[in-house]
Amino acid sequence: MKLLIVEDEPKVVELVKKGLEESGYIVDFAYDGQTGELMALKNQYDLIILDVIIPVINGYELCRRIRLKDPNTPIIMLTALGSTDDKVSGFESGADDYLVKPFEFRELIARINSLTKRASGISQFKNTLQIAGLTLDLDKKMAIRDGNTIDLTAKEFALLEYLMRNAGRVLSRPEIAEKIWDITFDTGTNVVDVYINILRKKIDKDYDEKLIHTKIGIGYMLEKK
């Protein structure tokens, strides 16, 4: 996983960069907001860490600029500014999390893991969702498994996206019906089951590893076993 740190204190950069690299991450860094903006928009990162008080462009403004062009890459504010107003400003600028200095390094790692969804086996970066060999391109509305393109209708794509965004969690039929079809679930309606079966034929049929699973009496889940 590749991360970007935008921080103007060399000692902090050295400390965080060293710790992250020891944890298996690839780390780029910038000492000012302008350079950070260029790097964030030019390269693909799995997560960005921003200080607030940095030269040229402050962290709040930098976060807003990144969010205008990249709404999905997780951003953590890592700063000494710890008041409630500071935190609110960070979240309003588009940050996903806010960690105040000084901090415990293991807490930073935990927050990175949470935001990048490593625990569920799903990674999300730019406009792509991925689990096992299945990739969903949200811009091109395309599904690919192990290099093979899978043709999906708009509803099939929406259903697969919802399953992938909730990977590892059992979704009930009423929940799926409401989110995908905007309908109140009627026990006499089997639309959810029909579409799940269609997805199974397209996503799982030709592969030994099945990703869509039934929880009898409860619903469905997408999970790498």
Backbone hydrogen bonds, N-H to C=O, Kabsch-Sander energy under -0.5 kcal/mol:
donor,donor_aa,acceptor,acceptor_aa,energy
3,L,26,I,-3.1
4,L,47,L,-1.7
5,I,28,D,-2.2
6,V,49,I,-2.9
7,E,5,I,-0.6
7,E,30,A,-2.2
12,V,9,E,-0.5
13,V,9,E,-2.4
14,E,10,P,-2.8
15,L,11,K,-2.3
16,V,12,V,-2.9
17,K,13,V,-2.9
18,K,14,E,-2.2
19,G,15,L,-2.2
20,L,16,V,-2.6
21,E,17,K,-2.5
22,E,18,K,-2.1
23,S,19,G,-0.9
24,G,21,E,-1.4
25,Y,20,L,-2.5
26,I,1,M,-3.0
28,D,3,L,-2.6
30,A,5,I,-2.3
33,G,55,P,-2.5
36,G,32,D,-2.3
37,E,33,G,-2.4
38,L,34,Q,-2.0
39,M,35,T,-2.4
40,A,36,G,-2.7
41,L,37,E,-2.1
42,K,38,L,-1.4
43,N,39,M,-2.4
45,Y,43,N,-0.6
46,D,2,K,-3.1
47,L,2,K,-0.9
48,I,74,P,-2.4
49,I,4,L,-3.2
50,L,76,I,-2.9
51,D,6,V,-2.3
54,I,52,V,-1.3
57,I,55,P,-2.5
59,G,52,V,-3.1
62,L,58,N,-2.7
63,C,59,G,-2.4
64,R,60,Y,-2.1
65,R,61,E,-2.4
66,I,62,L,-2.5
67,R,63,C,-2.5
68,L,64,R,-1.6
69,K,65,R,-0.9
69,K,66,I,-0.7
70,D,66,I,-2.4
76,I,48,I,-2.8
77,M,97,D,-2.5
78,L,50,L,-3.3
78,L,76,I,-0.5
79,T,77,M,-0.5
79,T,99,L,-1.8
82,G,80,A,-0.8
87,K,83,S,-2.2
88,V,84,T,-2.6
89,S,85,D,-2.4
90,G,86,D,-2.1
91,F,87,K,-2.5
92,E,88,V,-2.7
93,S,89,S,-1.5
94,G,91,F,-1.0
95,A,90,G,-2.1
96,D,75,I,-2.6
97,D,75,I,-1.4
99,L,77,M,-3.5
101,K,79,T,-2.5
107,E,104,E,-1.1
108,L,104,E,-1.5
109,I,105,F,-2.3
110,A,106,R,-2.1
111,R,107,E,-2.3
112,I,108,L,-2.4
113,N,109,I,-2.7
114,S,110,A,-2.2
115,L,111,R,-2.4
116,T,112,I,-2.2
117,K,113,N,-0.5
117,K,114,S,-0.7
118,R,113,N,-1.6
119,A,113,N,-0.5
121,G,118,R,-1.2
122,I,117,K,-1.6
123,S,130,Q,-1.8
125,F,128,T,-1.5
128,T,125,F,-1.6
129,L,136,L,-2.2
130,Q,123,S,-1.5
131,I,134,L,-2.4
132,A,121,G,-0.5
134,L,131,I,-2.6
135,T,133,G,-0.5
135,T,144,I,-3.4
136,L,129,L,-3.1
137,D,135,T,-0.5
137,D,142,M,-3.1
138,L,127,N,-2.9
138,L,136,L,-0.8
139,D,127,N,-0.6
141,K,137,D,-1.0
142,M,137,D,-1.7
143,A,150,I,-0.9
144,I,135,T,-2.8
145,R,148,N,-2.6
146,D,133,G,-2.4
148,N,145,R,-2.1
149,T,147,G,-0.5
150,I,143,A,-3.1
151,D,149,T,-0.5
157,F,153,T,-2.6
158,A,154,A,-2.3
159,L,155,K,-2.5
160,L,156,E,-2.4
161,E,157,F,-2.7
162,Y,158,A,-2.1
163,L,159,L,-2.2
164,M,160,L,-2.5
165,R,161,E,-2.5
166,N,162,Y,-1.0
167,A,164,M,-1.4
168,G,222,L,-2.2
169,R,166,N,-2.2
171,L,220,Y,-3.6
172,S,170,V,-0.5
173,R,218,I,-0.7
176,I,172,S,-2.3
177,A,173,R,-2.8
178,E,174,P,-2.2
179,K,175,E,-2.4
180,I,176,I,-2.7
181,W,176,I,-0.5
181,W,177,A,-1.7
182,D,177,A,-0.5
182,D,178,E,-0.7
183,I,177,A,-1.3
185,F,183,I,-0.5
189,T,186,D,-2.9
194,V,190,N,-2.4
195,Y,191,V,-2.2
196,I,192,V,-2.4
197,N,193,D,-2.2
198,I,194,V,-1.8
199,L,195,Y,-2.5
200,R,196,I,-2.5
201,K,197,N,-2.0
202,K,198,I,-1.7
203,I,199,L,-3.7
204,D,200,R,-2.0
205,K,200,R,-1.9
207,Y,204,D,-2.3
210,K,208,D,-0.7
213,H,211,L,-0.6
213,H,221,M,-3.3
215,K,219,G,-3.1
216,I,214,T,-0.7
218,I,215,K,-2.8
219,G,215,K,-2.0
220,Y,171,L,-2.6
221,M,213,H,-2.2
223,E,211,L,-2.8
223,E,221,M,-0.5
225,K,210,K,-0.5
225,K,223,E,-0.7
